[in-house]
Amino acid sequence: MAGEFDLCLIAPMESKSPIVWTQLWNVELYVIVPKDHKYADRKDITLEEISDESFIHLKEGFSLRITVEQLFQEAGLTPKITFEGEEPIRWQHSLQLASAFPFSQT
């Protein structure tokens, strides 16, 4: 290929690019909490309600991290990130310890 493509599905990027992109869909974001957490039975939750909680998050540069940071910034809040990683599956241990909880998307 000579640097050409017909279609590419990616998460939004903040870098300047000669590529034009169009949003095709939205996904819901979830906060995953232990079963006995005070928010475990809640269907909806606001960023203000969870802003003092500790979070497990993807390392900088991941699209989900960028999205979550933008949402917090728009709300005038800063998340307390206690752990950063590249593999969400490994976050289960921290969640079981109830020391922090991660964001997830559908």
Order of alpha helices (4+ residues) and beta strands (2+ residues): beta-alpha-beta-alpha-beta-alpha-beta
